[in-house]
Amino acid sequence: MKTADLYIRVSTDEQADKGYSQRDQAERLEKYCQDKGIMVRKVIFEDHSAKTFQRPAWTKLLLTLRKQRGQTNLVLFTKWDRFSRNAPDAYNMIRMLKSLGVEPQAIEQPLDMDVPENKMMLAIYLTAPEIENDRRGLNTFYGLRRARKEGRWTGLAPVGYINRTAENGKKYLALDGEQAALMAWAFKELSKGKYAIQQVFKRVVEMGLNCSKNNFLCQIRNPIYCGIIQIPSHKDEEAQTVTGLHEPIISTALFYKVQDILSGKKTSIKTKILADEKVPLKGFLTCSRCSRTLCGSASKGRSAYYYYYHCSSACGCRLKAEPVNKEFLSFLKDFSLNSKTAELFKLVILDEFSNDSDYNKEYRAQLVKQLTEANNKLSRARELLLFGDLETNDYKSIKTECEENIVRLEAQLQEFGRKKYSKAQLQPILNDAITALCDLYTIFTKSAIEDQRRLIGSMFKEKFNFQNIQHRTAEMTETFNRIYLIRKKLEGKKIGQKIFKNPLPCEGWLMGLEPTTLGTTNQYSNQLSYSHRVF
């Protein structure tokens, strides 16, 4: 009596669509063995693809057949596509099984392997499923490509979006609430060029973004966030971009601004130094002994942390942060914005706001001119290609460059055309801002550490040491020298005091106005004379 191992394999789509359930295959195989008088040794269940033989259950069965030779004569399955969907791999596996004394056989597609002509039928049985798989994969590929051309995103939703299904059964991308807002915040921070990517990523993760570092680096390069879907090139079709049906998180202008900064086309601002709120002057103070920049750090005491500004060299300069910060706050109290100056400052801003419209017109005209030049360049390249004066590869390169430039310029024009503040809307905002600027001390104490450091950086031309703050000799920027008045300087002038400087010479010869003669050199009578007295 022959002994057989029953091999049952399904895949998800076949189990649902074609009825190739494991129970159905098991019933048919057991009935076949019962009718033929074949003893069943074991039943193997598999749920992996048949494209390769790297399947857990099959690998385990093959190992058992090698260890227990002669205990099994047959490996039975319903059809040959249950055995394999790859003809070359199937032939190799059949030879291996025969070397172990085991014959593979499909009960619904029986073949006598001793007959050479049956190998042709075996090739048909094995190749047909492989062709079906290839056709299905090709249809899926073109279907996904067509969906992207229609503006629909295919695949897993990127960070900030979530996959949804509409009532008609179509898939679409929807905003993922807080995650979408965090990605928008990350793009805005990167567009400022103030922080490195690592710093922005660390901060946005602390705020709650659910994303790995490598994924974040990929996502900030993905134009899907500004509503654009990329379609890669395929055969004769060139790569292209289409407007997606999903809602964008950021504007197109913001996305390309970030790309320019990441690629180095725009010079970003020097990366800021992160500082604790206890040491806001970190990076601004210099050592009074060696002129190096002082660091800021905390030392752990018995019951609390104590903060210091200290030099990294061997000079040993070390200042307690608390008295230094208090002295700086006292320094800020010396600054106030005069009420008349504040009103004049507001009038100047409103006047500049009115004049800004002329600059906006000029800037818009420049954008339109650049856009026209890009379109003309693309048209000339197309004409040269038609006349045979330009190679196809060169034309493709010019076309790609021009199209990208056109997209950027159109995005800038669209962003430029958005509604701006009117003069009436600016008035109340400006009143609040001028009122707040009348007292630097209040602004500084009520601001976060980042705003405090931004204020310090705008006040001083260069770094300063502690003595400069104590003696009020720190060099200020021209803006603060012009706008703010230092009260202590005004107090030095007494009320009613007049200062007169005579531009004429105040000393003269002791001799008279008329020239002297010999014998009368020492005579001063009847002559006017100057004295050494200062008028």
C-alpha positions as CSV (number, residue, x, y, z in Angstrom):
1,M,0.0,0.0,0.0
2,K,1.3,3.5,-1.0
3,T,1.7,6.2,1.6
4,A,1.1,9.9,0.9
5,D,1.5,13.3,2.5
6,L,-1.3,15.7,1.6
7,Y,-0.1,19.2,0.7
8,I,-2.8,21.9,1.0
9,R,-2.0,25.5,0.1
10,V,-4.2,28.6,-0.3
11,S,-3.7,32.4,-0.8
12,T,-6.1,35.0,0.4
13,D,-7.6,36.0,-2.9
14,E,-8.0,32.4,-4.1
15,Q,-9.6,31.4,-0.9
16,A,-12.2,34.2,-1.2
17,D,-12.7,34.3,-5.0
18,K,-12.2,30.7,-6.3
19,G,-13.3,28.6,-3.4
20,Y,-9.8,27.0,-2.9
21,S,-10.4,26.7,0.9
22,Q,-8.3,24.4,2.9
23,R,-11.3,22.3,4.0
24,D,-12.4,21.8,0.5
25,Q,-9.0,20.7,-0.7
26,A,-8.6,18.4,2.3
27,E,-12.0,16.7,1.6
28,R,-11.1,16.0,-2.0
29,L,-7.7,14.7,-1.2
30,E,-8.9,12.4,1.5
31,K,-11.7,11.0,-0.7
32,Y,-9.1,10.4,-3.5
33,C,-6.9,8.5,-1.1
34,Q,-9.8,6.4,0.2
35,D,-10.9,5.5,-3.3
36,K,-7.4,4.5,-4.4
37,G,-6.4,2.8,-1.2
38,I,-3.6,5.2,-0.3
39,M,-2.7,5.6,3.4
40,V,-2.4,9.2,4.5
41,R,0.6,9.8,6.8
42,K,0.2,13.6,7.5
43,V,-1.6,16.7,6.2
44,I,0.4,19.9,5.6
45,F,-1.4,23.2,5.5
46,E,0.3,26.2,3.8
47,D,-0.9,29.9,3.4
48,H,2.1,31.4,1.5
49,S,2.5,32.4,-2.1
50,A,3.6,29.7,-4.7
51,K,6.0,32.0,-6.5
52,T,8.9,30.4,-4.7
53,F,9.5,27.3,-2.5
54,Q,10.6,29.5,0.4
55,R,7.5,28.5,2.4
56,P,7.6,27.5,6.1
57,A,5.4,24.4,5.9
58,W,7.0,23.2,2.6
59,T,10.5,23.6,4.0
60,K,9.6,21.6,7.1
61,L,8.0,18.9,4.9
62,L,11.2,18.7,2.7
63,L,13.4,18.3,5.8
64,T,11.1,15.5,7.1
65,L,11.3,13.7,3.7
66,R,15.1,13.8,3.8
67,K,15.3,12.4,7.3
68,Q,12.6,9.7,6.8
69,R,13.4,8.3,3.4
70,G,11.1,5.4,2.2
71,Q,8.2,6.2,4.6
72,T,6.3,8.2,2.0
73,N,5.8,7.5,-1.7
74,L,3.6,10.4,-2.8
75,V,3.0,14.1,-2.2
76,L,-0.5,14.8,-3.3
77,F,-2.2,18.1,-4.0
78,T,-5.3,19.1,-5.9
79,K,-3.8,21.0,-8.9
80,W,-0.3,21.8,-10.0
81,D,-0.7,25.5,-9.2
82,R,-1.1,24.4,-5.5
83,F,2.4,23.0,-5.9
84,S,4.1,25.9,-7.7
85,R,3.5,28.9,-10.0
86,N,7.1,29.0,-11.3
87,A,8.0,26.5,-13.9
88,P,11.8,26.5,-13.5
89,D,11.6,26.1,-9.7
90,A,8.9,23.4,-10.1
91,Y,11.1,21.3,-12.4
92,N,14.0,21.5,-10.0
93,M,11.8,20.6,-7.0
94,I,10.3,17.6,-9.0
95,R,13.9,16.3,-9.6
96,M,14.8,16.7,-6.0
97,L,11.7,14.8,-4.8
98,K,12.3,12.0,-7.2
99,S,15.9,11.7,-5.9
100,L,14.3,11.2,-2.4
101,G,11.9,8.5,-3.8
102,V,8.8,10.7,-3.7
103,E,6.5,11.4,-6.6
104,P,4.5,14.7,-6.7
105,Q,1.1,14.3,-8.2
106,A,-2.0,16.5,-8.8
107,I,-5.2,14.5,-8.4
108,E,-7.2,16.7,-10.7
109,Q,-4.4,17.0,-13.3
110,P,-2.8,13.6,-13.2
111,L,0.4,13.1,-15.3
112,D,2.6,10.1,-15.8
113,M,6.1,11.4,-15.6
114,D,7.5,8.3,-17.3
115,V,5.9,9.5,-20.5
116,P,8.1,12.2,-22.1
117,E,5.1,14.0,-23.8
118,N,3.5,14.6,-20.4
119,K,6.3,17.1,-19.6
120,M,4.7,19.4,-22.2
121,M,1.4,19.2,-20.4
122,L,3.2,19.8,-17.1
123,A,4.8,23.0,-18.6
124,I,1.3,24.2,-19.5
125,Y,-0.1,23.5,-16.1
126,L,2.8,25.3,-14.4
127,T,3.1,28.2,-16.9
128,A,-0.6,29.1,-17.0
129,P,-0.7,30.2,-13.3
130,E,2.6,32.1,-13.8
131,I,1.2,33.9,-16.8
132,E,-1.9,34.6,-14.8
133,N,0.2,36.1,-12.0
134,D,2.2,38.2,-14.3
135,R,-1.0,39.5,-16.0
136,R,-2.6,40.3,-12.7
137,G,0.6,42.1,-11.5
138,L,0.7,44.1,-14.8
139,N,-2.9,45.1,-14.5
140,T,-2.4,46.2,-10.9
141,F,0.7,48.3,-11.9
142,Y,-1.2,50.1,-14.7
143,G,-4.2,50.5,-12.5
144,L,-2.2,52.2,-9.8
145,R,-0.5,54.3,-12.4
146,R,-3.8,55.4,-13.8
147,A,-5.1,56.2,-10.3
148,R,-2.1,58.5,-9.7
149,K,-2.7,60.2,-13.0
150,E,-6.2,61.0,-11.9
151,G,-4.9,62.5,-8.7
152,R,-5.6,59.7,-6.3
153,W,-2.9,58.6,-3.8
154,T,-2.2,54.8,-3.9
155,G,-0.6,53.0,-1.0
156,L,-0.1,53.7,2.7
157,A,-0.9,57.2,3.7
158,P,2.1,59.4,4.6
159,V,2.5,61.0,8.0
160,G,-0.2,63.6,8.6
161,Y,-2.8,61.8,6.4
162,I,-4.9,58.7,7.0
163,N,-6.5,56.2,4.5
164,R,-10.3,56.4,4.2
165,T,-13.0,54.8,2.1
166,A,-15.8,56.8,0.6
167,E,-19.4,55.6,0.4
168,N,-18.9,54.6,-3.2
169,G,-16.0,52.3,-2.1
170,K,-13.2,54.5,-3.4
171,K,-10.1,55.1,-1.3
172,Y,-9.0,58.6,-0.5
173,L,-6.6,60.5,1.8
174,A,-7.9,62.5,4.7
175,L,-6.1,64.9,7.1
176,D,-5.0,63.2,10.3
177,G,-5.9,66.1,12.6
178,E,-3.0,66.8,15.1
179,Q,-0.5,64.9,13.0
180,A,-1.2,67.1,9.9
181,A,-0.9,70.2,12.1
182,L,2.5,69.0,13.4
183,M,3.8,68.3,9.8
184,A,2.7,71.8,8.8
185,W,4.6,73.3,11.8
186,A,7.7,71.3,10.8
187,F,7.6,72.7,7.3
188,K,7.2,76.2,8.5
189,E,10.2,75.9,10.9
190,L,12.4,74.4,8.2
191,S,11.4,77.2,5.8
192,K,12.9,79.8,8.3
193,G,16.3,78.1,8.1
194,K,17.0,78.8,11.8
195,Y,17.3,75.2,12.9
196,A,18.8,72.0,11.6
197,I,16.6,69.1,10.4
198,Q,17.6,67.1,13.5
199,Q,16.5,69.9,15.8
200,V,13.2,70.3,14.1
201,F,12.6,66.6,14.1
202,K,13.4,66.3,17.8
203,R,11.1,69.1,18.7
204,V,8.1,68.0,16.6
205,V,8.4,64.4,18.0
206,E,8.3,65.9,21.5
207,M,5.2,67.7,20.5
208,G,3.6,64.4,19.5
209,L,4.5,63.5,15.9
210,N,4.4,59.8,15.4
211,C,7.3,59.3,12.9
212,S,10.7,57.8,12.7
213,K,13.8,59.9,11.7
214,N,14.4,58.2,8.4
215,N,10.7,58.5,7.5
216,F,10.7,62.2,8.4
217,L,13.7,62.8,6.1
218,C,11.8,61.2,3.3
219,Q,8.5,62.9,4.0
220,I,9.8,66.4,3.9
221,R,10.9,65.8,0.3
222,N,7.5,64.5,-0.7
223,P,5.4,67.1,-2.6
224,I,2.1,65.3,-1.6
225,Y,1.9,67.7,1.3
226,C,1.4,70.7,-1.1
227,G,-1.2,68.7,-3.1
228,I,1.1,67.3,-5.8
229,I,1.5,63.6,-6.7
230,Q,4.6,62.4,-8.5
231,I,4.4,59.8,-11.3
232,P,7.7,58.1,-12.1
233,S,8.8,57.5,-15.6
234,H,7.9,54.2,-17.3
235,K,9.2,53.0,-20.7
236,D,8.4,55.8,-23.1
237,E,6.4,57.9,-20.6
238,E,8.3,60.7,-18.9
239,A,8.0,61.5,-15.2
240,Q,5.3,63.9,-14.4
241,T,3.4,65.6,-11.6
242,V,-0.4,66.0,-11.2
243,T,-2.6,67.9,-8.8
244,G,-3.9,65.5,-6.2
245,L,-7.5,65.2,-5.1
246,H,-6.6,65.3,-1.4
247,E,-6.4,68.4,0.7
248,P,-2.9,69.9,0.9
249,I,-1.3,70.6,4.3
250,I,1.0,73.4,3.2
251,S,1.2,75.7,0.2
252,T,3.3,75.0,-2.9
253,A,5.4,78.0,-2.3
254,L,6.3,76.9,1.2
255,F,7.2,73.4,0.0
256,Y,9.6,74.6,-2.7
257,K,11.1,77.1,-0.2
258,V,11.9,74.2,2.1
259,Q,13.4,72.2,-0.8
260,D,15.6,75.1,-1.7
261,I,16.9,75.4,1.8
262,L,17.5,71.6,2.1
263,S,19.3,71.5,-1.2
264,G,21.4,74.5,-0.3
265,K,20.0,76.8,-3.1
266,K,19.1,79.3,-0.4
267,T,21.5,80.3,2.3
268,S,19.9,79.5,5.7
269,I,20.4,81.4,8.8
270,K,23.1,80.1,11.1
271,T,21.7,77.4,13.4
272,K,20.6,78.9,16.7
273,I,22.1,77.8,20.1
274,L,19.5,76.2,22.3
275,A,19.6,77.4,25.8
276,D,17.8,76.8,29.1
277,E,15.5,79.5,30.4
278,K,17.9,79.8,33.4
279,V,20.8,80.9,31.1
280,P,19.2,83.1,28.4
281,L,22.5,84.9,27.8
282,K,24.3,81.7,26.7
283,G,26.2,82.4,23.5
284,F,26.0,86.2,23.9
285,L,28.5,86.7,26.8
286,T,32.2,86.7,26.3
287,C,34.9,85.9,28.8
288,S,36.6,89.0,30.3
289,R,39.9,87.1,30.6
290,C,40.4,85.4,27.3
291,S,37.5,86.8,25.1
292,R,36.0,83.3,24.4
293,T,32.2,82.8,24.4
294,L,30.9,81.7,27.8
295,C,28.9,78.5,28.0
296,G,25.9,78.0,30.2
297,S,25.3,74.9,32.4
298,A,23.9,73.7,35.7
299,S,25.7,72.1,38.6
300,K,23.8,69.8,40.9
301,G,23.9,70.8,44.6
302,R,22.5,69.0,47.6
303,S,18.9,70.1,47.1
304,A,18.8,71.9,43.7
305,Y,20.6,72.8,40.5
306,Y,22.7,75.9,40.3
307,Y,23.3,77.6,37.0
308,Y,26.6,79.3,35.8
309,Y,28.1,81.1,32.9
310,H,31.6,79.7,32.5
311,C,34.5,79.7,30.1
312,S,35.6,76.4,28.4
313,S,39.3,77.4,28.5
314,A,41.8,77.1,31.4
315,C,41.3,80.8,32.5
316,G,38.7,79.7,35.1
317,C,36.1,82.4,34.5
318,R,32.9,81.4,36.2
319,L,29.9,83.6,36.9
320,K,26.7,82.7,38.8
321,A,23.8,83.0,36.3
322,E,21.3,84.5,38.8
323,P,23.2,87.8,39.5
324,V,24.2,88.2,35.8
325,N,20.5,87.7,34.7
326,K,19.4,90.3,37.4
327,E,22.0,92.8,36.1
328,F,20.8,92.3,32.5
329,L,17.2,92.9,33.6
330,S,18.3,96.1,35.3
331,F,20.0,97.0,32.1
332,L,16.7,96.6,30.2
333,K,14.9,98.9,32.6
334,D,17.1,101.8,31.3
335,F,15.3,101.5,28.0
336,S,11.9,102.9,27.2
337,L,10.2,104.2,24.1
338,N,9.3,107.8,24.3
339,S,5.5,108.3,23.7
340,K,6.1,110.9,20.9
341,T,8.8,108.7,19.4
342,A,6.4,105.8,19.5
343,E,3.7,107.7,17.7
344,L,6.2,108.9,15.0
345,F,7.5,105.3,14.7
346,K,3.9,104.1,14.0
347,L,3.4,106.8,11.4
348,V,6.6,105.7,9.6
349,I,5.5,102.1,9.6
350,L,2.1,103.1,8.1
351,D,3.8,105.2,5.5
352,E,6.2,102.4,4.5
353,F,3.2,100.0,4.3
354,S,1.6,102.4,1.8
355,N,4.8,102.5,-0.2
356,D,5.1,98.8,-0.1
357,S,2.4,98.4,-2.7
358,D,4.8,99.9,-5.4
359,Y,7.4,97.3,-4.5
360,N,4.8,94.5,-4.6
361,K,3.9,95.6,-8.1
362,E,7.5,95.6,-9.2
363,Y,8.1,92.2,-7.6
364,R,5.1,90.7,-9.3
365,A,6.2,92.1,-12.6
366,Q,9.6,90.3,-12.1
367,L,7.8,87.0,-11.4
368,V,5.6,87.4,-14.5
369,K,8.7,88.2,-16.6
370,Q,10.6,85.1,-15.3
371,L,7.6,82.9,-15.9
372,T,7.3,84.2,-19.5
373,E,11.0,83.6,-20.1
374,A,10.7,80.0,-18.8
375,N,7.7,79.3,-21.1
376,N,9.5,80.9,-24.1
377,K,12.6,78.8,-23.4
378,L,10.5,75.7,-23.4
379,S,8.9,76.7,-26.7
380,R,12.2,77.4,-28.3
381,A,13.5,74.0,-27.2
382,R,10.5,72.3,-28.7
383,E,11.0,74.1,-32.0
384,L,14.7,73.1,-32.1
385,L,13.7,69.5,-31.4
386,L,11.2,69.5,-34.3
387,F,13.8,71.0,-36.7
388,G,16.4,68.4,-35.5
389,D,18.8,71.0,-34.0
390,L,18.4,69.6,-30.5
391,E,19.0,66.1,-29.2
392,T,16.1,64.3,-27.5
393,N,18.0,63.8,-24.2
394,D,19.0,67.5,-24.2
395,Y,15.3,68.5,-24.8
396,K,14.1,66.3,-21.9
397,S,16.7,67.9,-19.6
398,I,15.6,71.4,-20.6
399,K,11.9,70.5,-20.4
400,T,12.3,69.1,-16.9
401,E,14.2,72.2,-15.7
402,C,11.7,74.6,-17.3
403,E,8.6,72.8,-16.0
404,E,10.0,72.7,-12.4
405,N,10.8,76.4,-12.7
406,I,7.4,77.2,-14.0
407,V,5.7,75.3,-11.1
408,R,7.8,77.2,-8.6
409,L,7.0,80.6,-10.2
410,E,3.3,79.9,-10.5
411,A,3.3,78.9,-6.8
412,Q,5.0,82.2,-5.8
413,L,2.5,84.2,-7.9
414,Q,-0.4,82.3,-6.3
415,E,1.1,83.0,-2.8
416,F,1.7,86.6,-3.8
417,G,-1.8,87.1,-4.9
418,R,-3.4,86.1,-1.6
419,K,-5.2,88.9,0.3
420,K,-2.9,91.0,2.5
421,Y,-3.6,93.2,5.5
422,S,-5.2,96.5,4.6
423,K,-4.2,99.7,6.3
424,A,-7.3,99.7,8.4
425,Q,-6.6,96.2,9.6
426,L,-3.0,97.0,10.4
427,Q,-3.9,100.0,12.6
428,P,-5.1,98.1,15.7
429,I,-2.3,95.5,15.4
430,L,0.3,98.2,15.2
431,N,-1.2,100.1,18.2
432,D,-0.9,96.9,20.3
433,A,2.7,96.3,19.1
434,I,3.8,99.9,19.8
435,T,2.2,99.8,23.3
436,A,4.1,96.6,24.1
437,L,7.4,97.9,22.7
438,C,7.3,100.9,25.2
439,D,8.8,98.6,27.9
440,L,11.5,96.1,27.0
441,Y,11.7,94.8,30.5
442,T,8.1,93.6,30.4
443,I,8.5,92.1,27.0
444,F,11.6,90.1,28.1
445,T,10.2,88.8,31.4
446,K,6.9,87.6,29.8
447,S,8.4,86.0,26.7
448,A,9.6,82.4,26.2
449,I,13.3,81.6,26.0
450,E,13.4,81.6,22.2
451,D,11.8,85.1,22.0
452,Q,14.1,86.3,24.8
453,R,17.2,85.2,22.8
454,R,15.7,86.7,19.6
455,L,15.3,90.0,21.5
456,I,18.9,89.9,22.8
457,G,20.3,89.2,19.4
458,S,18.4,92.1,17.9
459,M,19.7,94.6,20.5
460,F,23.5,94.1,20.3
461,K,25.9,94.4,17.4
462,E,28.3,91.8,18.8
463,K,28.9,89.7,21.9
464,F,29.5,91.5,25.1
465,N,31.0,90.7,28.6
466,F,29.5,91.2,32.0
467,Q,31.4,94.4,32.7
468,N,29.8,96.0,29.6
469,I,26.3,95.3,31.0
470,Q,27.3,96.6,34.5
471,H,28.7,99.8,33.2
472,R,26.1,100.3,30.4
473,T,28.8,100.3,27.7
474,A,27.6,97.4,25.6
475,E,27.4,98.4,21.9
476,M,23.8,98.4,20.7
477,T,22.5,98.0,17.1
478,E,21.7,101.1,15.1
479,T,18.0,100.3,15.3
480,F,17.9,100.4,19.1
481,N,20.2,103.5,19.2
482,R,17.7,105.3,16.9
483,I,14.4,104.2,18.4
484,Y,15.1,103.8,22.1
485,L,16.3,106.6,24.5
486,I,18.4,105.8,27.5
487,R,17.0,107.7,30.5
488,K,20.3,107.9,32.3
489,K,21.9,109.9,29.5
490,L,19.0,112.3,29.6
491,E,19.3,112.7,33.3
492,G,22.8,114.0,32.9
493,K,21.6,117.2,31.3
494,K,20.4,119.9,33.8
495,I,17.3,121.8,33.1
496,G,18.1,125.3,31.5
497,Q,21.8,124.5,31.1
498,K,23.2,126.0,27.9
499,I,26.4,125.0,26.3
500,F,28.0,127.6,24.0
501,K,31.1,127.0,22.0
502,N,32.6,130.0,20.3
503,P,33.8,129.1,16.8
504,L,36.2,132.1,16.7
505,P,39.8,132.0,18.1
506,C,39.9,132.9,21.8
507,E,43.6,133.8,22.2
508,G,45.8,136.4,20.4
509,W,49.1,138.2,20.6
510,L,49.8,140.4,23.6
511,M,50.8,143.3,21.3
512,G,48.3,145.8,19.9
513,L,46.3,145.7,16.8
514,E,48.8,148.0,15.0
515,P,52.2,146.7,14.1
516,T,54.9,147.7,16.6
517,T,58.1,149.5,15.7
518,L,61.6,149.3,17.2
519,G,61.7,151.1,20.4
520,T,58.0,150.8,21.1
521,T,57.9,147.0,21.5
522,N,57.2,147.2,25.2
523,Q,54.9,150.1,25.0
524,Y,51.2,149.0,25.5
525,S,49.6,152.4,26.1
526,N,47.0,153.7,23.7
527,Q,46.8,150.2,22.1
528,L,44.1,147.5,22.3
529,S,45.4,144.1,23.3
530,Y,44.1,140.5,23.7
531,S,44.5,138.6,26.9
532,H,44.7,135.0,27.7
533,R,41.3,135.0,29.2
534,V,38.8,132.7,27.5
535,F,35.5,134.2,26.6
